[in-house]
Amino acid sequence: MAAALSAIAPGRVWKFGDDINTDLMLPGPLLQAPPSEQVRAVFAANRPGWVDLVRQGDIIVGGRNFGTGSSRPAARSLRNLGLGALLADSINGLFFRNAVNFGFLALTCPGIDRAFEEGDTAEISLADWTARNRETGATLPIRPVPATLLTLMTGGGIYPVLEADRLIAPDIAQAEGAR
Amino acid sequence: MGHAWCERKCIDCISRFAAAANGRMLSGMGMTIAEKILARASGVAKIAPGDLAVVKVDLSVMIDLSFSRSSWREVLKVHDPDKVAVVFDHEVPAATRESAAMHARGREFVRRFGIRRFHDVGPDQGISHVVVAENAYALPGTVMACSDSHTCSAGALNCVARGLGAPDLLYAITTGKTWFLVGETVRYDLTGRLAPGVSTKDLFLHIAQEYGDHANQNIEFGGPALAHLSIDARRTLTTMGAELSAEFATFEPDEVLIDYIKTRNPAPFEPQYPDADAAYARRETIALDRLEPLVALPDKVVRNAVPVGEVAGEPIQQAFIGSCANGTIEDIAEAARVLAGRKVSPGVRLIVTPGSQRIFAAAVRAGYVQTLLDAGAVVTPATCGACFGGHMGVLGPGETCITASTRNFKGRMGDITARIYMASPATVAASAAAGHIAHPGRV
């Protein structure tokens, strides 16, 4: 597993700064909307039009306290947008849990906000737990994620596990989190 | 700054090296309240920062949004229905057809699995964190989970309680377990007494301003001031722990708490105190008498508060008092005290939402509701309602609101161009009467 995981594709960086909250990623009025609708509203309040600029595999670089706020499935929307990963100086624990359970790679990397400009390319290695700025060569240590959590994070989240254990029914109506 | 990660950079080593890296010796070092509760719940002798604790969950609370179309998955098995409570709170009574359907799914779940602790629309209706406290569903020394971020509220009851995501909660109710990445603990020792017109909401804003976020850390409250702080006042503080991004916000147990629990729930419990040699990331003393009313400016909570005087005079169109943090009987009493014999300013809507129907009834009996109605306030049924921009007080474009609730994020209470200031119930009530942001002592 570790070998496959070490190969995260390099991604173009978008920067968002400190204290980015979940309401900005998933506004309250859309809490009961289908995931395909929720994804259109990511950062609509603070960065309108951004969702149309994102490409598959892009990476968000955040500052301190990324994902502060609600239990709402904001991490699912970031995953559904096709983002490759989040790197942040620090990550709210509840946002991190949702990232684990919805299968979105969210990594704590102190100092990352200062080490990147928007548009730089980030190279992530989960083999040696580093993030590297391809433009500047700056390399920072990523805080390792426990193996059990990393398996969920990179393996589609917790729903497939709960389905396999026959604890929840298979999702027939919609492939969960479909675009 | 003491961020803990594995020095060996191996995947499995979630580790106790972290603590060593912070210059601490682990052997013989005692545990904080959160560490002790987690150790008991995971059946190990010792828990330390950096551990991945897998714990038995004593209480899982599902809310109406747990059954929303975008989150719900059909559950085939519940580990223990007696460890589950279902509390409809975000949109009660149903605000839309969508929320009515969500409630119907929840009722079907309750029926199918025989959940006994069920709070539907009606006399037992309330915001889940308020209902959990007023019934002492969460007992001191235990672990509680719920898929709402303000679950840390139950930390006032000496619980390790935190908000989980919807899938997390499905895991907890179907397996009886969850996991926590254990962080370091920051200890706040509270001394003295709050001045009249100053509340634990102001204390919270002071902490958010002075110390910033507490991401990946636990908060522990103790100190001699506890003797003067009711459980309601403590719960305002622990509820707002979510806004500090804390993992857990937990109070030391005392006589006030033990009496509170015993009058509400006959079940036995074992409160947890910190060890005398517990290791803290920081330890701060806060003198409550020195605090003054504060206001958080719009869009973010941490490091964004100013004394009321700095924004006094800012015109408002709406004032809101409610939520899991500020819908207590004490909050409503305080609003009534400030507004007694006064009128809400023309052009301002004052919306007051009690945290539970039980609180609503108590506020009616005490005369607070009449005082608020006479002043021109609208008093709504208990619901999360306006706090999350759900219903009964949603903001329109360009409006300014001052709120005694949980969050002031952009777009939180409605339109993204609305501005949300956040303060205590006294400051909000004083502002409603003045027509602009006003000091509670100087209307």
Interface residues (C-beta under 8 A of the other chain):
Chain A: A2 D19 N21 D23 L24 P27 G28 P29 L31 Q32 A33 P34 P35 Q38 A44 A45 N46 R64 N65 T68 G69 S70 S71 P73 A75 S90 I91 N92 G93 L94 F96 R97 N98 N101 F102 T108 P110 L126 D128 W129 P141 R143 P144 V145 P146 A147 T148 L149 L150 G157 I158 Y159 L162 D165 R166 L167 I168 A169 D171 E176
Chain B: H3 W5 C6 K9 C10 I11 D12 C13 I14 L52 L65 S68 R69 S70 S71 R73 E74 V75 L76 K77 T96 E98 S99 M102 S147 D148 S149 R162 G163 L164 G165 A166 P167 D168 L170 Y171 T174 T175 W179 L181 G183 G212 D213 A215 N216 A242 E243 S245 E247 K300 V301 V302 F388 G389 G390 R407 F409 K410 G411 R412 I416
